[in-house]
Amino acid sequence: MTDAPLTQRQKWFALALLATTQFVIVLDAAIVNVALPTVGRELHFSQDNLAWVVNAYVLTFGGFLLLGGRLSDLLGRRRLFMGGLFVFALASLLGGLAANEGQLIAARALQGFGGAMLAPAALSMVTTTFVEGAERNKALGVWGAVSGSGGAAGVLLGGVLTEYLGWEWVFWVNVPIGVIAAILAPRMLRESRRESLTRTFDVAGAVTVTAGLALLVFALVDANRAGWDSAQTIGLLIASIALISAFVAVEQRSSAPLVPFRIFRSRTLTGSNITALLVGASLFSMFFFISLYMQQVLGYDALKAGLSYLPLAIFIIVSAGIASVLVTKIGFKPVLVTGMLLIAIALVWFAQADVGGGYVPDLLGPMIVSAIGLGFAFVPVTIGAVSGVSPQDSGLASGLINTGQQVGGALGLAVLVAVANAVTVNPRDPGELTEGFQAAFLTGAGIAVLGIIAALTLIRSADSRALVGADPAAVPVA
């Protein structure tokens, strides 16, 4: 069903509301990193479990993102948008009220679930509100700019709130925004859904893949404490493989699967999603460990750590704009490979930081290099993931690339935390902490190299050249 069409003015007010919620979702992923050391001290987190403040959000967000997109098509995009806002705001309130690590991790998982319902519904309403062509490209340009600025604002705002109001406000800042957006949504947004779809929900697929990935990440994060050859680690790994295998079986038998495997017949799409997963795996390590290094080793307060990220945020936005032009001149594959190479170089450079280091000699240079690399990687990997996809599968392809980045980030962080903890015998010793961070950065560089290999071998050069000579304004927004 579809309500009366919106006027041009109403459309742009609707975009402002939808983009604000996207800003909050992106901001929330970045804002927590700077607050992590403070949260760890005040809630008595172990160094092993601190990563779960990030992982709990990422896993439920990535695991339920595809289901959220399908539910928005079937139940109504505005309805799911408002429901996701409510869950997200409630989880944010509970996160700030958490009194121990278990409560905070549970709140973060609920927050990720709310985001998974909210994000695809919001983007779907942008694409259904604006007519395909120049009008939609302009709207998506605003959407992309807001997404980029959300990351930049998150690291700065996280530092300011943690320093002056307390870490709780990193979560509570979402509550008034969510409430206001939910009140405005019925007045500013029109309901829409696809009547032709049968109302079949692949809940079994979403639950099995999310549970399987969660067990896999927990097994890796806790392996140093329990032992790599312990019954717990081996049992969890077997259980995770069984659940992921069940997901594959469910998808093959489902009449309306969460992920129809026919979409992976495209080699470029498959290669782009694998590369996106590896980008996420190397990217999350950088933000997580740099935040800990600045505060636990260099002694920065939360505000100074947040401000230290600004060059990185600015260069990501600038380099993404440059990458959008380059893909129309040389194709998206060379740009992607260059970006992954720069990420690998930056992570090796970060690994040279030592316990007596400083911001300019040890962090500023690799931050700028990694920012350029990330801008160069994000744009082409997104283009590759939707290359040659039919219109009826475009939503699925968009959901897959987002899911790959989120899940890749969670799995990569789990592996790299395990590597860092294996090296760090005494987490109170800045020297040992630094050695653990160095090992994690080098492992992240290795993951980025795997991304280069995947891009070179799996992405078809003919598909890469499809946008050569196109108007840069027509390039999909990352």
Phi, psi and omega per residue, in radians:
M1 nan 2.684 -3.121
T2 -2.475 2.307 3.107
D3 -1.345 -3.118 3.136
A4 -1.030 2.516 -3.109
P5 -1.128 2.651 -3.127
L6 -1.499 2.602 2.985
T7 -1.315 2.945 3.133
Q8 -1.025 -0.746 -3.138
R9 -1.113 -0.727 3.125
Q10 -1.137 -0.620 3.117
K11 -1.063 -0.756 -3.079
W12 -1.302 -0.517 3.002
F13 -1.161 -0.692 3.100
A14 -1.093 -0.733 3.116
L15 -1.083 -0.691 3.118
A16 -1.042 -0.731 3.134
L17 -1.181 -0.812 -3.115
L18 -1.143 -0.716 3.140
A19 -1.166 -0.581 3.093
T20 -1.095 -0.717 3.118
T21 -1.186 -0.652 3.065
Q22 -1.101 -0.690 3.093
F23 -1.000 -0.762 -3.115
V24 -1.150 -0.707 -3.126
I25 -1.122 -0.798 3.132
V26 -1.174 -0.752 3.126
L27 -1.018 -0.685 -3.068
D28 -1.170 -0.531 3.114
A29 -1.226 -0.536 -3.085
A30 -1.628 -0.569 -2.963
I31 -1.158 -0.504 -3.052
V32 -1.277 -0.547 -3.055
N33 -0.976 -0.795 -3.095
V34 -1.194 -0.515 -3.115
A35 -1.455 -0.161 -3.011
L36 -0.972 -0.860 -3.132
P37 -1.029 -0.695 3.117
T38 -1.157 -0.779 3.091
V39 -1.034 -0.777 -3.131
G40 -1.046 -0.728 -3.135
R41 -1.208 -0.813 -3.000
E42 -1.323 -0.521 3.125
L43 -1.806 0.133 3.043
H44 1.014 0.830 3.049
F45 -1.269 2.512 2.917
S46 -1.353 2.741 -3.135
Q47 -1.064 -0.583 3.135
D48 -1.132 -0.759 -3.019
N49 -1.430 -0.231 -3.084
L50 -1.064 -0.594 3.138
A51 -1.097 -0.391 -3.104
W52 -1.268 -0.266 3.009
V53 -1.111 -0.606 3.069
V54 -1.480 -0.830 -3.018
N55 -1.125 -0.657 -3.112
A56 -1.058 -0.706 3.114
Y57 -1.194 -0.836 -3.036
V58 -1.141 -0.705 -3.074
L59 -1.181 -0.809 3.133
T60 -1.236 -0.607 3.090
F61 -1.108 -0.901 -3.116
G62 -1.188 -0.675 -3.079
G63 -1.201 -0.609 -3.072
F64 -1.802 0.073 -3.081
L65 -1.101 -0.766 -3.126
L66 -1.170 -0.698 3.091
L67 -1.122 -0.695 3.112
G68 -1.048 -0.722 3.104
G69 -1.097 -0.724 -3.135
R70 -1.225 -0.711 3.118
L71 -1.086 -0.635 3.137
S72 -1.151 -0.622 3.084
D73 -1.151 -0.677 -3.008
L74 -1.516 -0.762 -3.038
L75 -1.593 -0.336 -3.072
G76 2.089 2.238 -3.044
R77 -1.235 -0.726 3.131
R78 -1.159 -0.690 -3.138
R79 -1.071 -0.802 -3.125
L80 -1.252 -0.580 3.073
F81 -1.022 -0.823 -3.132
M82 -1.197 -0.688 3.088
G83 -1.102 -0.746 3.099
G84 -1.111 -0.676 3.082
L85 -1.044 -0.771 -3.127
F86 -1.076 -0.834 -3.128
V87 -1.106 -0.746 -3.117
F88 -1.102 -0.784 -3.138
A89 -1.173 -0.722 3.113
L90 -1.083 -0.794 3.132
A91 -1.106 -0.631 3.100
S92 -1.123 -0.730 3.088
L93 -1.074 -0.794 -3.136
L94 -1.157 -0.607 3.113
G95 -1.081 -0.754 3.115
G96 -1.196 -0.440 3.136
L97 -1.536 -0.095 -3.058
A98 -1.025 2.377 -3.126
A99 -1.872 -0.143 3.112
N100 -2.651 3.038 -3.041
E101 -1.161 -0.605 3.135
G102 -1.106 -0.763 3.140
Q103 -1.132 -0.710 -3.122
L104 -1.198 -0.732 3.127
I105 -1.102 -0.718 3.107
A106 -1.109 -0.722 3.125
A107 -1.120 -0.681 3.126
R108 -1.155 -0.656 3.094
A109 -1.112 -0.748 3.110
L110 -1.136 -0.646 3.101
Q111 -1.084 -0.733 3.105
G112 -1.106 -0.675 3.110
F113 -1.122 -0.759 3.089
G114 -1.066 -0.723 3.103
G115 -1.108 -0.623 3.141
A116 -1.188 -0.506 3.054
M117 -1.387 -0.633 -3.013
L118 -1.352 -0.848 -2.973
A119 -1.075 -0.903 -3.121
P120 -1.166 -0.560 3.105
A121 -1.141 -0.714 -3.139
A122 -1.121 -0.826 -3.125
L123 -1.165 -0.633 3.088
S124 -1.074 -0.691 -3.141
M125 -1.208 -0.542 3.051
V126 -1.107 -0.803 -3.089
T127 -1.248 -0.506 3.119
T128 -1.502 -0.367 -3.141
T129 -1.381 -0.655 -3.038
F130 -1.837 2.406 -3.103
V131 -1.208 2.433 -3.134
E132 -1.037 2.409 -3.108
G133 2.151 -2.550 -3.046
A134 -1.056 -0.700 -3.107
E135 -1.095 -0.816 -3.137
R136 -1.202 -0.679 3.116
N137 -1.041 -0.692 3.118
K138 -1.138 -0.751 3.124
A139 -1.108 -0.736 3.122
L140 -1.202 -0.488 3.042
G141 -1.114 -0.750 3.066
V142 -1.093 -0.756 3.135
W143 -1.022 -0.790 -3.137
G144 -1.161 -0.694 3.126
A145 -1.120 -0.702 3.122
V146 -1.138 -0.692 3.114
S147 -1.084 -0.758 3.124
G148 -1.139 -0.751 -3.127
S149 -1.223 -0.434 3.092
G150 -1.096 -0.707 3.090
G151 -1.142 -0.735 3.135
A152 -1.124 -0.763 -3.129
A153 -1.200 -0.564 -3.072
G154 -1.074 -0.826 -3.103
V155 -1.179 -0.627 3.117
L156 -1.264 -0.840 -3.115
L157 -1.124 -0.628 3.089
G158 -1.039 -0.718 3.108
G159 -1.171 -0.773 -3.122
V160 -1.113 -0.862 -3.103
L161 -1.114 -0.770 -3.126
T162 -1.119 -0.698 -3.079
E163 -1.243 -0.723 -2.975
Y164 -1.819 -0.481 -3.095
L165 -2.041 -0.378 -3.102
G166 1.978 2.692 -3.073
W167 -1.075 -0.445 -3.120
E168 -1.000 -0.576 -3.075
W169 -1.278 -0.246 2.993
V170 -1.044 -0.558 3.110
F171 -1.643 -0.744 -3.051
W172 -1.150 -0.398 -3.131
V173 -1.081 -0.415 3.141
N174 -1.317 -0.414 -2.983
V175 -1.140 -0.960 -3.129
P176 -1.097 -0.606 3.115
I177 -1.116 -0.761 3.132
G178 -1.117 -0.737 -3.126
V179 -1.132 -0.802 -3.136
I180 -1.104 -0.754 3.139
A181 -1.107 -0.689 3.133
A182 -1.140 -0.630 3.113
I183 -1.193 -0.686 -3.088
L184 -1.370 -0.448 -3.020
A185 -0.950 -0.841 -3.126
P186 -1.103 -0.456 -3.107
R187 -1.485 -0.504 -2.968
M188 -1.915 -0.283 -3.065
L189 -2.032 2.552 3.091
R190 -1.762 2.463 3.123
E191 -1.332 2.534 3.065
S192 -2.737 2.614 3.011
R193 -2.800 2.903 -3.126
R194 -1.616 1.864 -3.095
E195 -1.160 -0.429 -3.035
S196 -1.273 -0.298 -3.088
L197 -1.415 2.431 3.015
T198 -1.299 2.565 -3.056
R199 -1.464 1.272 3.116
T200 -2.005 2.107 -3.105
F201 -1.830 2.198 3.127
D202 -1.535 1.074 3.130
V203 -1.123 -0.690 -3.128
A204 -1.038 -0.702 3.114
G205 -1.119 -0.814 -3.130
A206 -1.126 -0.732 -3.109
V207 -1.182 -0.769 -3.096
T208 -1.161 -0.726 -3.123
V209 -1.233 -0.657 3.126
T210 -1.192 -0.791 3.118
A211 -1.104 -0.716 3.130
G212 -1.098 -0.766 3.120
L213 -1.187 -0.675 3.124
A214 -1.086 -0.778 3.105
L215 -1.116 -0.682 3.123
L216 -1.085 -0.821 -3.135
V217 -1.132 -0.752 3.139
F218 -1.085 -0.712 3.126
A219 -1.048 -0.730 -3.121
L220 -1.240 -0.750 -3.115
V221 -1.142 -0.678 -3.044
D222 -1.624 0.013 -3.045
A223 -1.130 -0.600 -3.138
N224 -1.178 -0.612 3.110
R225 -1.324 -0.807 -3.066
A226 -1.414 -0.442 -3.062
G227 1.815 2.322 -3.092
W228 -1.158 -0.466 3.137
D229 -1.792 0.276 -3.110
S230 -1.342 2.804 3.110
A231 -1.083 -0.629 -3.138
Q232 -1.095 -0.895 -3.089
T233 -1.094 -0.838 -3.123
I234 -1.122 -0.738 -3.139
G235 -1.110 -0.741 3.127
L236 -1.149 -0.686 3.122
L237 -1.128 -0.725 3.103
I238 -1.117 -0.757 -3.140
A239 -1.108 -0.703 -3.133
S240 -1.153 -0.711 3.100
I241 -1.107 -0.699 3.133
A242 -1.107 -0.737 -3.130
L243 -1.188 -0.717 3.119
I244 -1.168 -0.641 3.061
S245 -1.130 -0.673 3.088
A246 -1.106 -0.656 3.093
F247 -1.040 -0.791 3.125
V248 -1.068 -0.757 3.141
A249 -1.118 -0.744 3.130
V250 -1.063 -0.780 -3.101
E251 -1.117 -0.652 -3.112
Q252 -1.235 -0.459 -3.106
R253 -1.708 -0.290 -3.040
S254 -1.242 2.455 3.072
S255 -1.319 -0.410 3.086
A256 -2.367 1.268 -3.033
P257 -1.164 2.639 3.058
L258 -1.090 -0.714 3.126
V259 -2.283 1.666 3.048
P260 -1.147 2.085 -3.012
F261 -1.213 -0.189 3.106
R262 -1.079 -0.421 -3.093
I263 -1.155 -0.400 -3.112
F264 -1.417 0.086 3.037
R265 -1.156 -0.406 3.082
S266 -1.353 2.035 -3.108
R267 -1.149 -0.662 -3.130
T268 -1.178 -0.740 3.101
L269 -1.078 -0.796 3.131
T270 -1.081 -0.810 3.139
G271 -1.099 -0.669 3.134
S272 -1.161 -0.695 3.127
N273 -1.204 -0.667 3.074
I274 -1.129 -0.746 3.115
T275 -1.115 -0.707 3.116
A276 -1.071 -0.705 3.098
L277 -1.065 -0.714 -3.130
L278 -1.288 -0.557 3.024
V279 -1.070 -0.826 3.120
G280 -1.068 -0.706 -3.118
A281 -1.118 -0.659 3.135
S282 -1.444 -0.543 -3.081
L283 -1.195 -0.838 -3.057
F284 -1.066 -0.614 -3.140
S285 -1.056 -0.681 -3.072
M286 -1.088 -0.940 -3.110
F287 -1.112 -0.743 -3.087
F288 -1.112 -0.897 -3.046
F289 -1.348 -0.542 3.070
I290 -1.126 -0.727 3.115
S291 -1.047 -0.770 3.123
L292 -1.177 -0.707 -3.132
Y293 -1.091 -0.781 -3.106
M294 -1.100 -0.677 -3.031
Q295 -1.625 -0.644 -3.076
Q296 -1.545 -0.434 -3.114
V297 -1.888 -0.896 -3.118
L298 -1.409 -0.250 3.071
G299 1.399 0.363 3.113
Y300 -1.206 2.553 2.941
D301 -1.433 3.029 -3.043
A302 -1.087 -0.656 -3.122
L303 -1.139 -0.794 -3.133
K304 -1.131 -0.670 3.107
A305 -1.104 -0.741 3.124
G306 -1.096 -0.786 3.123
L307 -1.117 -0.533 -3.106
S308 -1.151 -0.356 -3.127
Y309 -1.449 -0.196 -3.011
L310 -1.030 -0.748 3.099
P311 -1.022 -0.690 3.131
L312 -1.092 -0.808 -3.115
A313 -1.106 -0.729 -3.120
I314 -1.141 -0.772 -3.099
F315 -1.217 -0.502 3.053
I316 -1.100 -0.809 -3.117
I317 -1.107 -0.786 -3.126
V318 -1.135 -0.812 -3.074
S319 -1.191 -0.541 3.077
A320 -1.114 -0.673 3.085
G321 -1.144 -0.704 3.106
I322 -1.146 -0.719 -3.129
A323 -1.082 -0.642 3.130
S324 -1.071 -0.553 3.093
V325 -1.384 -0.722 -3.081
L326 -1.095 -0.631 -3.106
V327 -1.130 -0.394 3.104
T328 -1.476 -0.143 -3.120
K329 -1.861 -0.675 -3.067
I330 -2.193 -0.030 -3.107
G331 1.655 2.798 -3.040
F332 -1.439 -0.382 -3.107
K333 -1.147 -0.859 3.107
P334 -1.066 -0.643 3.128
V335 -1.144 -0.748 3.137
L336 -1.100 -0.810 3.140
V337 -1.083 -0.722 3.090
T338 -1.062 -0.764 3.122
G339 -1.066 -0.787 3.132
M340 -1.123 -0.651 3.106
L341 -1.113 -0.735 3.112
L342 -1.142 -0.657 3.088
I343 -1.090 -0.770 3.134
A344 -1.090 -0.765 3.120
I345 -1.069 -0.782 -3.118
A346 -1.087 -0.712 -3.127
L347 -1.178 -0.662 3.041
V348 -1.108 -0.680 3.114
W349 -1.136 -0.757 3.077
F350 -1.021 -0.598 -3.106
A351 -1.171 -0.191 3.111
Q352 -1.499 -0.162 3.137
A353 -1.089 2.432 -3.136
D354 -2.169 3.117 -3.015
V355 -1.166 -0.435 3.135
G356 -1.791 0.366 -3.048
G357 -1.391 -3.028 3.139
G358 -2.586 3.066 -3.031
Y359 -1.156 -0.906 -3.065
V360 -1.179 -0.850 -3.107
P361 -1.266 -0.494 -2.980
D362 -1.944 -0.398 -2.999
L363 -2.097 -0.686 -3.004
L364 -1.085 -0.822 -3.121
G365 -1.055 -0.970 3.132
P366 -1.133 -0.466 3.062
M367 -1.095 -0.765 -3.123
I368 -1.164 -0.760 3.131
V369 -1.092 -0.780 -3.130
S370 -1.163 -0.621 3.125
A371 -1.118 -0.754 3.091
I372 -1.109 -0.731 3.122
G373 -1.079 -0.735 -3.128
L374 -1.181 -0.709 3.077
G375 -1.083 -0.715 3.127
F376 -1.235 -0.457 -3.123
A377 -1.479 -0.728 -3.040
F378 -1.074 -0.831 -3.065
V379 -1.121 -0.955 -3.091
P380 -1.186 -0.572 -3.129
V381 -1.193 -0.557 3.079
T382 -1.210 -0.735 3.108
I383 -1.094 -0.784 3.135
G384 -1.075 -0.602 -3.083
A385 -1.258 -0.319 3.104
V386 -1.990 0.129 -3.100
S387 -1.160 2.165 3.073
G388 1.256 0.230 -3.107
V389 -1.478 2.383 3.136
S390 -1.195 2.713 -3.112
P391 -0.979 -0.644 -3.106
Q392 -1.241 -0.286 3.126
D393 -1.845 0.091 -3.065
S394 -1.136 -0.672 3.104
G395 -1.132 -0.731 3.104
L396 -1.082 -0.769 -3.128
A397 -1.100 -0.716 3.105
S398 -1.121 -0.707 3.112
G399 -1.143 -0.660 -3.135
L400 -1.107 -0.756 -3.096
I401 -1.169 -0.685 3.086
N402 -1.146 -0.745 3.136
T403 -1.115 -0.741 3.135
G404 -1.046 -0.753 3.133
Q405 -1.144 -0.750 -3.108
Q406 -1.183 -0.838 -3.116
V407 -1.199 -0.674 3.067
G408 -1.038 -0.708 3.096
G409 -1.070 -0.754 -3.126
A410 -1.156 -0.810 -3.128
L411 -1.169 -0.733 3.128
G412 -1.091 -0.756 3.139
L413 -1.127 -0.674 3.109
A414 -1.062 -0.794 3.134
V415 -1.117 -0.779 -3.059
L416 -1.269 -0.570 3.024
V417 -1.125 -0.707 3.094
A418 -1.080 -0.723 3.110
V419 -1.107 -0.812 -3.121
A420 -1.110 -0.749 -3.118
N421 -1.197 -0.520 3.107
A422 -1.158 -0.543 -3.139
V423 -1.482 -0.558 -3.044
T424 -1.569 1.778 3.117
V425 -1.373 -0.753 -3.128
N426 -2.037 1.756 -3.084
P427 -1.188 -0.123 3.084
R428 -1.536 -0.170 -3.111
D429 -1.624 1.996 -3.121
P430 -1.003 -0.606 3.126
G431 -1.106 -0.795 3.134
E432 -1.218 -0.645 3.066
L433 -1.020 -0.776 -3.125
T434 -1.105 -0.701 3.104
E435 -1.094 -0.674 3.083
G436 -1.126 -0.750 3.113
F437 -1.104 -0.712 3.128
Q438 -1.049 -0.771 3.123
A439 -1.092 -0.684 3.128
A440 -1.148 -0.747 3.132
F441 -1.088 -0.734 3.137
L442 -1.137 -0.677 3.087
T443 -1.139 -0.712 3.071
G444 -1.055 -0.659 3.089
A445 -1.099 -0.673 3.088
G446 -1.099 -0.680 3.097
I447 -1.126 -0.694 3.100
A448 -1.100 -0.648 3.093
V449 -1.112 -0.690 3.057
L450 -1.052 -0.632 3.079
G451 -1.108 -0.674 3.089
I452 -1.079 -0.794 -3.132
I453 -1.091 -0.749 3.130
A454 -1.078 -0.761 -3.129
A455 -1.134 -0.733 -3.103
L456 -1.179 -0.665 -3.002
T457 -1.619 -0.492 -3.006
L458 -1.782 -0.536 -3.094
I459 -1.459 2.201 -3.113
R460 -1.292 2.274 -3.140
S461 -1.099 -0.572 3.129
A462 -1.110 -0.721 3.083
D463 -1.152 -0.647 -3.120
S464 -1.064 -0.597 -3.074
R465 -1.495 0.060 -3.039
A466 -1.073 -0.554 -3.093
L467 -1.663 -0.019 -3.134
V468 -1.076 2.226 -3.119
G469 1.562 -0.055 -3.135
A470 -1.370 2.822 3.031
D471 -1.188 2.191 3.132
P472 -0.941 -0.462 3.127
A473 -1.167 -0.345 -3.126
A474 -1.532 -0.077 -3.099
V475 -1.237 2.303 3.112
P476 -1.025 2.475 -3.121
V477 -1.399 2.313 3.116
A478 -1.386 nan nan
